[in-house]
Amino acid sequence: MLRTFRITINNEEYQVQVEEITGESPVREKNTAVQSVPQTEAAPIPPKEEGTLPKNNASPGQTAVLAPLPGTVLKIPVTKGQKVNANETVLILEAMKMENEITAPKEGIIGQIMVSQGQNVNTGDTLLTIE
């Protein structure tokens, strides 16, 4: 006995017919040849390059701005040599689909910028320095 059902997948509607199989219904079997596939060894997975940034490598007289959480550098609105005020946004870090503004801990001049846009960082990695 054929039964008709209407199903929706990804907002597309389909009409399908399904045959109910009971003890009396004939079942068609099909023999198919199965070929054996030779197994090969998997290539070793190289270690991740993430987290290779130096931790707090500010020179004496400089203040390191560290990543407060792991994420991806989304935007760097400052440049080397630029004067910044305390609490001014110096970097935007994306973590868990949220944009986190990283602010300058003090007034000063941007020294080195250790990261680039799109780079992954871990907690504690030095993002930039302020002189």
N, CA, C and O atoms as a GROMACS GRO file, in nm:
protein
  524
    1MET      N    1   0.084  -0.117   0.000
    1MET     CA    2   0.000   0.000   0.000
    1MET      C    3   0.089   0.125   0.000
    1MET      O    4   0.178   0.137   0.085
    2LEU      N    5   0.068   0.215  -0.093
    2LEU     CA    6   0.143   0.339  -0.101
    2LEU      C    7   0.075   0.447  -0.020
    2LEU      O    8  -0.047   0.462  -0.023
    3ARG      N    9   0.157   0.521   0.055
    3ARG     CA   10   0.104   0.635   0.130
    3ARG      C   11   0.179   0.759   0.083
    3ARG      O   12   0.299   0.754   0.056
    4THR      N   13   0.109   0.871   0.074
    4THR     CA   14   0.168   0.996   0.028
    4THR      C   15   0.187   1.090   0.147
    4THR      O   16   0.096   1.109   0.227
    5PHE      N   17   0.307   1.148   0.155
    5PHE     CA   18   0.340   1.243   0.262
    5PHE      C   19   0.394   1.371   0.200
    5PHE      O   20   0.454   1.370   0.093
    6ARG      N   21   0.370   1.481   0.270
    6ARG     CA   22   0.426   1.609   0.229
    6ARG      C   23   0.528   1.647   0.336
    6ARG      O   24   0.495   1.657   0.454
    7ILE      N   25   0.655   1.669   0.294
    7ILE     CA   26   0.760   1.706   0.388
    7ILE      C   27   0.823   1.838   0.344
    7ILE      O   28   0.821   1.873   0.226
    8THR      N   29   0.879   1.909   0.440
    8THR     CA   30   0.947   2.035   0.411
    8THR      C   31   1.090   2.025   0.460
    8THR      O   32   1.116   1.993   0.576
    9ILE      N   33   1.184   2.054   0.370
    9ILE     CA   34   1.327   2.054   0.402
    9ILE      C   35   1.383   2.186   0.354
    9ILE      O   36   1.373   2.219   0.236
   10ASN      N   37   1.444   2.262   0.445
   10ASN     CA   38   1.502   2.393   0.411
   10ASN      C   39   1.401   2.481   0.338
   10ASN      O   40   1.432   2.541   0.235
   11ASN      N   41   1.281   2.488   0.390
   11ASN     CA   42   1.172   2.569   0.335
   11ASN      C   43   1.130   2.526   0.194
   11ASN      O   44   1.060   2.601   0.126
   12GLU      N   45   1.169   2.408   0.150
   12GLU     CA   46   1.125   2.353   0.022
   12GLU      C   47   1.028   2.239   0.053
   12GLU      O   48   1.059   2.150   0.132
   13GLU      N   49   0.911   2.242  -0.008
   13GLU     CA   50   0.810   2.140   0.018
   13GLU      C   51   0.820   2.030  -0.088
   13GLU      O   52   0.830   2.058  -0.208
   14TYR      N   53   0.818   1.905  -0.043
   14TYR     CA   54   0.826   1.789  -0.131
   14TYR      C   55   0.709   1.696  -0.100
   14TYR      O   56   0.662   1.688   0.013
   15GLN      N   57   0.663   1.628  -0.204
   15GLN     CA   58   0.558   1.528  -0.186
   15GLN      C   59   0.624   1.394  -0.217
   15GLN      O   60   0.678   1.374  -0.326
   16VAL      N   61   0.618   1.301  -0.121
   16VAL     CA   62   0.682   1.171  -0.137
   16VAL      C   63   0.580   1.060  -0.117
   16VAL      O   64   0.484   1.073  -0.041
   17GLN      N   65   0.605   0.951  -0.188
   17GLN     CA   66   0.520   0.833  -0.170
   17GLN      C   67   0.605   0.724  -0.107
   17GLN      O   68   0.717   0.697  -0.150
   18VAL      N   69   0.549   0.663  -0.002
   18VAL     CA   70   0.620   0.561   0.072
   18VAL      C   71   0.536   0.435   0.073
   18VAL      O   72   0.415   0.438   0.098
   19GLU      N   73   0.602   0.324   0.044
   19GLU     CA   74   0.531   0.196   0.046
   19GLU      C   75   0.549   0.132   0.183
   19GLU      O   76   0.661   0.121   0.234
   20GLU      N   77   0.438   0.092   0.242
   20GLU     CA   78   0.443   0.027   0.371
   20GLU      C   79   0.479  -0.119   0.349
   20GLU      O   80   0.415  -0.188   0.270
   21ILE      N   81   0.582  -0.165   0.420
   21ILE     CA   82   0.626  -0.303   0.404
   21ILE      C   83   0.575  -0.382   0.524
   21ILE      O   84   0.604  -0.349   0.639
   22THR      N   85   0.500  -0.485   0.496
   22THR     CA   86   0.448  -0.573   0.601
   22THR      C   87   0.507  -0.711   0.577
   22THR      O   88   0.584  -0.731   0.484
   23GLY      N   89   0.470  -0.805   0.661
   23GLY     CA   90   0.519  -0.941   0.646
   23GLY      C   91   0.483  -1.002   0.512
   23GLY      O   92   0.555  -1.089   0.463
   24GLU      N   93   0.372  -0.960   0.452
   24GLU     CA   94   0.328  -1.016   0.325
   24GLU      C   95   0.386  -0.942   0.205
   24GLU      O   96   0.379  -0.992   0.093
   25SER      N   97   0.444  -0.824   0.226
   25SER     CA   98   0.494  -0.745   0.113
   25SER      C   99   0.624  -0.804   0.061
   25SER      O  100   0.711  -0.842   0.139
   26PRO      N  101   0.637  -0.812  -0.071
   26PRO     CA  102   0.763  -0.863  -0.127
   26PRO      C  103   0.874  -0.759  -0.109
   26PRO      O  104   0.853  -0.640  -0.130
   27VAL      N  105   0.991  -0.806  -0.070
   27VAL     CA  106   1.106  -0.718  -0.053
   27VAL      C  107   1.205  -0.752  -0.162
   27VAL      O  108   1.247  -0.867  -0.178
   28ARG      N  109   1.242  -0.650  -0.238
   28ARG     CA  110   1.339  -0.670  -0.346
   28ARG      C  111   1.479  -0.650  -0.291
   28ARG      O  112   1.508  -0.547  -0.231
   29GLU      N  113   1.564  -0.748  -0.310
   29GLU     CA  114   1.702  -0.737  -0.266
   29GLU      C  115   1.791  -0.724  -0.388
   29GLU      O  116   1.764  -0.782  -0.493
   30LYS      N  117   1.895  -0.648  -0.373
   30LYS     CA  118   1.986  -0.629  -0.484
   30LYS      C  119   2.126  -0.657  -0.432
   30LYS      O  120   2.171  -0.595  -0.336
   31ASN      N  121   2.195  -0.749  -0.496
   31ASN     CA  122   2.333  -0.778  -0.459
   31ASN      C  123   2.425  -0.685  -0.535
   31ASN      O  124   2.417  -0.674  -0.658
   32THR      N  125   2.510  -0.619  -0.464
   32THR     CA  126   2.608  -0.533  -0.529
   32THR      C  127   2.746  -0.573  -0.482
   32THR      O  128   2.766  -0.610  -0.366
   33ALA      N  129   2.840  -0.565  -0.571
   33ALA     CA  130   2.977  -0.600  -0.537
   33ALA      C  131   3.040  -0.483  -0.462
   33ALA      O  132   3.022  -0.367  -0.497
   34VAL      N  133   3.113  -0.517  -0.358
   34VAL     CA  134   3.181  -0.415  -0.279
   34VAL      C  135   3.330  -0.433  -0.300
   34VAL      O  136   3.385  -0.541  -0.280
   35GLN      N  137   3.395  -0.324  -0.341
   35GLN     CA  138   3.539  -0.332  -0.362
   35GLN      C  139   3.611  -0.288  -0.236
   35GLN      O  140   3.570  -0.194  -0.168
   36SER      N  141   3.718  -0.357  -0.208
   36SER     CA  142   3.799  -0.322  -0.092
   36SER      C  143   3.893  -0.208  -0.130
   36SER      O  144   3.955  -0.209  -0.237
   37VAL      N  145   3.904  -0.111  -0.042
   37VAL     CA  146   3.993   0.002  -0.066
   37VAL      C  147   4.115  -0.015   0.023
   37VAL      O  148   4.101  -0.033   0.144
   38PRO      N  149   4.234  -0.011  -0.036
   38PRO     CA  150   4.353  -0.028   0.048
   38PRO      C  151   4.367   0.089   0.146
   38PRO      O  152   4.342   0.204   0.112
   39GLN      N  153   4.405   0.055   0.268
   39GLN     CA  154   4.418   0.159   0.370
   39GLN      C  155   4.559   0.217   0.367
   39GLN      O  156   4.658   0.146   0.349
   40THR      N  157   4.565   0.348   0.383
   40THR     CA  158   4.694   0.416   0.388
   40THR      C  159   4.708   0.483   0.524
   40THR      O  160   4.608   0.509   0.592
   41GLU      N  161   4.830   0.510   0.562
   41GLU     CA  162   4.852   0.578   0.690
   41GLU      C  163   4.820   0.725   0.675
   41GLU      O  164   4.851   0.787   0.573
   42ALA      N  165   4.758   0.780   0.776
   42ALA     CA  166   4.725   0.922   0.775
   42ALA      C  167   4.852   1.003   0.797
   42ALA      O  168   4.941   0.964   0.872
   43ALA      N  169   4.859   1.116   0.728
   43ALA     CA  170   4.974   1.206   0.744
   43ALA      C  171   4.967   1.270   0.882
   43ALA      O  172   4.858   1.300   0.931
   44PRO      N  173   5.082   1.292   0.945
   44PRO     CA  174   5.078   1.356   1.077
   44PRO      C  175   5.027   1.499   1.066
   44PRO      O  176   5.054   1.568   0.968
   45ILE      N  177   4.955   1.543   1.168
   45ILE     CA  178   4.900   1.678   1.170
   45ILE      C  179   5.006   1.772   1.227
   45ILE      O  180   5.054   1.750   1.338
   46PRO      N  181   5.042   1.876   1.151
   46PRO     CA  182   5.143   1.969   1.204
   46PRO      C  183   5.087   2.048   1.322
   46PRO      O  184   4.967   2.073   1.327
   47PRO      N  185   5.172   2.088   1.416
   47PRO     CA  186   5.123   2.165   1.531
   47PRO      C  187   5.074   2.301   1.486
   47PRO      O  188   5.122   2.357   1.388
   48LYS      N  189   4.976   2.354   1.562
   48LYS     CA  190   4.921   2.486   1.530
   48LYS      C  191   5.024   2.593   1.557
   48LYS      O  192   5.107   2.582   1.647
   49GLU      N  193   5.017   2.699   1.477
   49GLU     CA  194   5.108   2.811   1.491
   49GLU      C  195   5.052   2.916   1.588
   49GLU      O  196   5.121   3.012   1.622
   50GLU      N  197   4.928   2.896   1.633
   50GLU     CA  198   4.866   2.994   1.721
   50GLU      C  199   4.940   3.000   1.854
   50GLU      O  200   4.999   2.902   1.898
   51GLY      N  201   4.936   3.115   1.915
   51GLY     CA  202   4.995   3.129   2.047
   51GLY      C  203   5.146   3.140   2.045
   51GLY      O  204   5.209   3.123   2.149
   52THR      N  205   5.207   3.169   1.929
   52THR     CA  206   5.352   3.180   1.922
   52THR      C  207   5.399   3.322   1.949
   52THR      O  208   5.519   3.349   1.942
   53LEU      N  209   5.307   3.412   1.981
   53LEU     CA  210   5.345   3.550   2.011
   53LEU      C  211   5.416   3.553   2.145
   53LEU      O  212   5.380   3.479   2.236
   54PRO      N  213   5.518   3.640   2.159
   54PRO     CA  214   5.584   3.650   2.289
   54PRO      C  215   5.488   3.707   2.393
   54PRO      O  216   5.405   3.792   2.363
   55LYS      N  217   5.502   3.659   2.515
   55LYS     CA  218   5.419   3.708   2.626
   55LYS      C  219   5.491   3.827   2.689
   55LYS      O  220   5.609   3.818   2.723
   56ASN      N  221   5.421   3.938   2.704
   56ASN     CA  222   5.469   4.059   2.770
   56ASN      C  223   5.616   4.089   2.742
   56ASN      O  224   5.701   4.077   2.831
   57ASN      N  225   5.646   4.126   2.620
   57ASN     CA  226   5.784   4.156   2.584
   57ASN      C  227   5.809   4.306   2.572
   57ASN      O  228   5.884   4.350   2.485
   58ALA      N  229   5.748   4.384   2.659
   58ALA     CA  230   5.769   4.529   2.658
   58ALA      C  231   5.906   4.561   2.715
   58ALA      O  232   5.951   4.498   2.811
   59SER      N  233   5.972   4.660   2.655
   59SER     CA  234   6.102   4.706   2.705
   59SER      C  235   6.080   4.790   2.830
   59SER      O  236   5.967   4.834   2.857
   60PRO      N  237   6.185   4.814   2.907
   60PRO     CA  238   6.170   4.901   3.024
   60PRO      C  239   6.118   5.038   2.980
   60PRO      O  240   6.164   5.094   2.881
   61GLY      N  241   6.023   5.092   3.054
   61GLY     CA  242   5.963   5.220   3.020
   61GLY      C  243   5.842   5.207   2.929
   61GLY      O  244   5.774   5.306   2.902
   62GLN      N  245   5.815   5.087   2.882
   62GLN     CA  246   5.698   5.063   2.796
   62GLN      C  247   5.597   4.981   2.875
   62GLN      O  248   5.631   4.908   2.968
   63THR      N  249   5.471   4.996   2.835
   63THR     CA  250   5.364   4.916   2.893
   63THR      C  251   5.308   4.826   2.784
   63THR      O  252   5.272   4.874   2.676
   64ALA      N  253   5.302   4.697   2.812
   64ALA     CA  254   5.247   4.603   2.715
   64ALA      C  255   5.095   4.598   2.728
   64ALA      O  256   5.042   4.596   2.839
   65VAL      N  257   5.027   4.598   2.615
   65VAL     CA  258   4.882   4.579   2.614
   65VAL      C  259   4.862   4.432   2.577
   65VAL      O  260   4.896   4.390   2.466
   66LEU      N  261   4.809   4.355   2.670
   66LEU     CA  262   4.795   4.210   2.654
   66LEU      C  263   4.654   4.171   2.614
   66LEU      O  264   4.557   4.241   2.645
   67ALA      N  265   4.643   4.059   2.544
   67ALA     CA  266   4.511   4.006   2.505
   67ALA      C  267   4.442   3.953   2.630
   67ALA      O  268   4.496   3.865   2.698
   68PRO      N  269   4.323   4.005   2.663
   68PRO     CA  270   4.253   3.958   2.782
   68PRO      C  271   4.184   3.824   2.762
   68PRO      O  272   4.145   3.758   2.859
   69LEU      N  273   4.169   3.782   2.635
   69LEU     CA  274   4.103   3.655   2.604
   69LEU      C  275   4.149   3.612   2.466
   69LEU      O  276   4.195   3.695   2.388
   70PRO      N  277   4.136   3.484   2.432
   70PRO     CA  278   4.175   3.439   2.298
   70PRO      C  279   4.075   3.489   2.195
   70PRO      O  280   3.956   3.502   2.223
   71GLY      N  281   4.125   3.517   2.076
   71GLY     CA  282   4.036   3.564   1.970
   71GLY      C  283   4.113   3.599   1.845
   71GLY      O  284   4.229   3.560   1.829
   72THR      N  285   4.048   3.672   1.755
   72THR     CA  286   4.106   3.714   1.628
   72THR      C  287   4.109   3.866   1.623
   72THR      O  288   4.011   3.933   1.656
   73VAL      N  289   4.225   3.920   1.582
   73VAL     CA  290   4.238   4.065   1.570
   73VAL      C  291   4.150   4.111   1.455
   73VAL      O  292   4.173   4.074   1.340
   74LEU      N  293   4.050   4.191   1.486
   74LEU     CA  294   3.954   4.237   1.386
   74LEU      C  295   3.997   4.369   1.325
   74LEU      O  296   3.987   4.389   1.204
   75LYS      N  297   4.046   4.461   1.409
   75LYS     CA  298   4.081   4.594   1.360
   75LYS      C  299   4.185   4.656   1.453
   75LYS      O  300   4.181   4.636   1.575
   76ILE      N  301   4.278   4.731   1.393
   76ILE     CA  302   4.378   4.805   1.471
   76ILE      C  303   4.365   4.952   1.431
   76ILE      O  304   4.425   4.993   1.332
   77PRO      N  305   4.289   5.032   1.508
   77PRO     CA  306   4.263   5.170   1.469
   77PRO      C  307   4.376   5.268   1.501
   77PRO      O  308   4.360   5.388   1.481
   78VAL      N  309   4.491   5.218   1.550
   78VAL     CA  310   4.604   5.306   1.582
   78VAL      C  311   4.724   5.266   1.497
   78VAL      O  312   4.729   5.157   1.440
   79THR      N  313   4.823   5.356   1.491
   79THR     CA  314   4.946   5.328   1.418
   79THR      C  315   5.065   5.355   1.508
   79THR      O  316   5.054   5.425   1.609
   80LYS      N  317   5.179   5.300   1.471
   80LYS     CA  318   5.302   5.320   1.548
   80LYS      C  319   5.334   5.469   1.553
   80LYS      O  320   5.330   5.537   1.450
   81GLY      N  321   5.366   5.518   1.671
   81GLY     CA  322   5.400   5.659   1.688
   81GLY      C  323   5.282   5.748   1.719
   81GLY      O  324   5.300   5.867   1.746
   82GLN      N  325   5.162   5.694   1.715
   82GLN     CA  326   5.041   5.773   1.741
   82GLN      C  327   5.024   5.796   1.891
   82GLN      O  328   5.047   5.706   1.971
   83LYS      N  329   4.985   5.919   1.928
   83LYS     CA  330   4.958   5.951   2.068
   83LYS      C  331   4.818   5.901   2.102
   83LYS      O  332   4.723   5.922   2.027
   84VAL      N  333   4.807   5.835   2.217
   84VAL     CA  334   4.676   5.784   2.263
   84VAL      C  335   4.651   5.830   2.406
   84VAL      O  336   4.745   5.852   2.483
   85ASN      N  337   4.526   5.842   2.440
   85ASN     CA  338   4.484   5.877   2.576
   85ASN      C  339   4.449   5.749   2.651
   85ASN      O  340   4.424   5.646   2.590
   86ALA      N  341   4.449   5.757   2.782
   86ALA     CA  342   4.407   5.644   2.864
   86ALA      C  343   4.263   5.608   2.829
   86ALA      O  344   4.180   5.697   2.807
   87ASN      N  345   4.234   5.481   2.823
   87ASN     CA  346   4.101   5.425   2.791
   87ASN      C  347   4.058   5.447   2.646
   87ASN      O  348   3.941   5.425   2.614
   88GLU      N  349   4.148   5.489   2.558
   88GLU     CA  350   4.116   5.501   2.416
   88GLU      C  351   4.129   5.362   2.351
   88GLU      O  352   4.220   5.286   2.385
   89THR      N  353   4.039   5.330   2.259
   89THR     CA  354   4.042   5.200   2.192
   89THR      C  355   4.166   5.192   2.103
   89THR      O  356   4.188   5.276   2.017
   90VAL      N  357   4.247   5.086   2.126
   90VAL     CA  358   4.368   5.068   2.046
   90VAL      C  359   4.361   4.943   1.959
   90VAL      O  360   4.443   4.925   1.870
   91LEU      N  361   4.262   4.855   1.985
   91LEU     CA  362   4.251   4.732   1.908
   91LEU      C  363   4.112   4.673   1.931
   91LEU      O  364   4.054   4.688   2.039
   92ILE      N  365   4.058   4.607   1.830
   92ILE     CA  366   3.930   4.538   1.844
   92ILE      C  367   3.956   4.390   1.821
   92ILE      O  368   4.006   4.349   1.716
   93LEU      N  369   3.920   4.311   1.921
   93LEU     CA  370   3.944   4.168   1.920
   93LEU      C  371   3.810   4.096   1.911
   93LEU      O  372   3.720   4.122   1.991
   94GLU      N  373   3.796   4.006   1.815
   94GLU     CA  374   3.673   3.928   1.802
   94GLU      C  375   3.690   3.795   1.873
   94GLU      O  376   3.785   3.720   1.847
   95ALA      N  377   3.598   3.767   1.964
   95ALA     CA  378   3.600   3.640   2.037
   95ALA      C  379   3.455   3.595   2.054
   95ALA      O  380   3.372   3.672   2.102
   96MET      N  381   3.427   3.473   2.017
   96MET     CA  382   3.292   3.416   2.027
   96MET      C  383   3.189   3.506   1.959
   96MET      O  384   3.080   3.529   2.011
   97LYS      N  385   3.225   3.556   1.841
   97LYS     CA  386   3.137   3.639   1.758
   97LYS      C  387   3.100   3.772   1.824
   97LYS      O  388   3.001   3.835   1.787
   98MET      N  389   3.180   3.814   1.921
   98MET     CA  390   3.160   3.943   1.988
   98MET      C  391   3.283   4.028   1.963
   98MET      O  392   3.396   3.979   1.965
   99GLU      N  393   3.261   4.158   1.939
   99GLU     CA  394   3.371   4.251   1.921
   99GLU      C  395   3.407   4.311   2.057
   99GLU      O  396   3.322   4.371   2.123
  100ASN      N  397   3.532   4.294   2.098
  100ASN     CA  398   3.580   4.342   2.227
  100ASN      C  399   3.680   4.455   2.205
  100ASN      O  400   3.782   4.435   2.138
  101GLU      N  401   3.650   4.572   2.259
  101GLU     CA  402   3.741   4.686   2.245
  101GLU      C  403   3.851   4.675   2.350
  101GLU      O  404   3.824   4.666   2.469
  102ILE      N  405   3.974   4.676   2.303
  102ILE     CA  406   4.090   4.674   2.392
  102ILE      C  407   4.137   4.819   2.403
  102ILE      O  408   4.164   4.884   2.302
  103THR      N  409   4.146   4.869   2.526
  103THR     CA  410   4.177   5.011   2.546
  103THR      C  411   4.317   5.029   2.603
  103THR      O  412   4.375   4.939   2.664
  104ALA      N  413   4.370   5.149   2.582
  104ALA     CA  414   4.502   5.184   2.634
  104ALA      C  415   4.495   5.195   2.787
  104ALA      O  416   4.406   5.262   2.839
  105PRO      N  417   4.586   5.130   2.859
  105PRO     CA  418   4.584   5.138   3.005
  105PRO      C  419   4.634   5.272   3.057
  105PRO      O  420   4.609   5.307   3.172
  106LYS      N  421   4.705   5.347   2.971
  106LYS     CA  422   4.758   5.477   3.013
  106LYS      C  423   4.775   5.566   2.890
  106LYS      O  424   4.766   5.520   2.776
  107GLU      N  425   4.800   5.693   2.915
  107GLU     CA  426   4.828   5.787   2.807
  107GLU      C  427   4.972   5.763   2.760
  107GLU      O  428   5.060   5.732   2.841
  108GLY      N  429   4.995   5.776   2.630
  108GLY     CA  430   5.131   5.757   2.580
  108GLY      C  431   5.134   5.754   2.428
  108GLY      O  432   5.042   5.799   2.361
  109ILE      N  433   5.243   5.699   2.377
  109ILE     CA  434   5.265   5.688   2.233
  109ILE      C  435   5.276   5.540   2.199
  109ILE      O  436   5.344   5.464   2.268
  110ILE      N  437   5.208   5.500   2.091
  110ILE     CA  438   5.212   5.360   2.048
  110ILE      C  439   5.355   5.326   2.006
  110ILE      O  440   5.412   5.391   1.918
  111GLY      N  441   5.412   5.224   2.070
  111GLY     CA  442   5.547   5.178   2.036
  111GLY      C  443   5.538   5.076   1.924
  111GLY      O  444   5.521   5.110   1.808
  112GLN      N  445   5.550   4.950   1.961
  112GLN     CA  446   5.542   4.842   1.863
  112GLN      C  447   5.400   4.787   1.857
  112GLN      O  448   5.331   4.778   1.959
  113ILE      N  449   5.358   4.749   1.736
  113ILE     CA  450   5.233   4.676   1.719
  113ILE      C  451   5.275   4.534   1.681
  113ILE      O  452   5.331   4.512   1.574
  114MET      N  453   5.248   4.439   1.770
  114MET     CA  454   5.297   4.302   1.756
  114MET      C  455   5.207   4.211   1.672
  114MET      O  456   5.248   4.101   1.635
  115VAL      N  457   5.086   4.256   1.643
  115VAL     CA  458   4.990   4.170   1.573
  115VAL      C  459   4.943   4.237   1.445
  115VAL      O  460   4.969   4.356   1.422
  116SER      N  461   4.875   4.160   1.362
  116SER     CA  462   4.818   4.216   1.240
  116SER      C  463   4.672   4.174   1.230
  116SER      O  464   4.628   4.080   1.297
  117GLN      N  465   4.598   4.243   1.147
  117GLN     CA  466   4.456   4.215   1.130
  117GLN      C  467   4.437   4.071   1.082
  117GLN      O  468   4.507   4.026   0.992
  118GLY      N  469   4.342   4.000   1.144
  118GLY     CA  470   4.313   3.861   1.106
  118GLY      C  471   4.394   3.758   1.183
  118GLY      O  472   4.369   3.639   1.170
  119GLN      N  473   4.490   3.802   1.262
  119GLN     CA  474   4.576   3.711   1.337
  119GLN      C  475   4.504   3.658   1.461
  119GLN      O  476   4.432   3.732   1.527
  120ASN      N  477   4.525   3.529   1.492
  120ASN     CA  478   4.470   3.469   1.613
  120ASN      C  479   4.565   3.493   1.729
  120ASN      O  480   4.687   3.482   1.713
  121VAL      N  481   4.511   3.525   1.845
  121VAL     CA  482   4.592   3.547   1.965
  121VAL      C  483   4.533   3.467   2.081
  121VAL      O  484   4.415   3.432   2.081
  122ASN      N  485   4.618   3.441   2.179
  122ASN     CA  486   4.576   3.372   2.300
  122ASN      C  487   4.578   3.468   2.418
  122ASN      O  488   4.637   3.576   2.409
  123THR      N  489   4.516   3.431   2.526
  123THR     CA  490   4.516   3.513   2.647
  123THR      C  491   4.659   3.541   2.690
  123THR      O  492   4.741   3.449   2.698
  124GLY      N  493   4.689   3.668   2.716
  124GLY     CA  494   4.822   3.705   2.764
  124GLY      C  495   4.922   3.741   2.656
  124GLY      O  496   5.031   3.788   2.688
  125ASP      N  497   4.889   3.719   2.529
  125ASP     CA  498   4.980   3.757   2.421
  125ASP      C  499   4.991   3.909   2.414
  125ASP      O  500   4.892   3.980   2.434
  126THR      N  501   5.111   3.959   2.386
  126THR     CA  502   5.131   4.103   2.372
  126THR      C  503   5.074   4.149   2.239
  126THR      O  504   5.112   4.097   2.134
  127LEU      N  505   4.983   4.246   2.244
  127LEU     CA  506   4.922   4.300   2.123
  127LEU      C  507   5.002   4.419   2.071
  127LEU      O  508   5.032   4.428   1.952
  128LEU      N  509   5.036   4.510   2.163
  128LEU     CA  510   5.114   4.628   2.128
  128LEU      C  511   5.174   4.686   2.254
  128LEU      O  512   5.141   4.644   2.365
  129THR      N  513   5.263   4.784   2.236
  129THR     CA  514   5.324   4.849   2.352
  129THR      C  515   5.296   4.998   2.348
  129THR      O  516   5.277   5.057   2.241
  130ILE      N  517   5.294   5.059   2.465
  130ILE     CA  518   5.274   5.204   2.478
  130ILE      C  519   5.392   5.259   2.556
  130ILE      O  520   5.427   5.209   2.663
  131GLU      N  521   5.454   5.364   2.500
  131GLU     CA  522   5.570   5.427   2.566
  131GLU      C  523   5.525   5.541   2.652
  131GLU      O  524   5.608   5.607   2.716
   0.00000   0.00000   0.00000
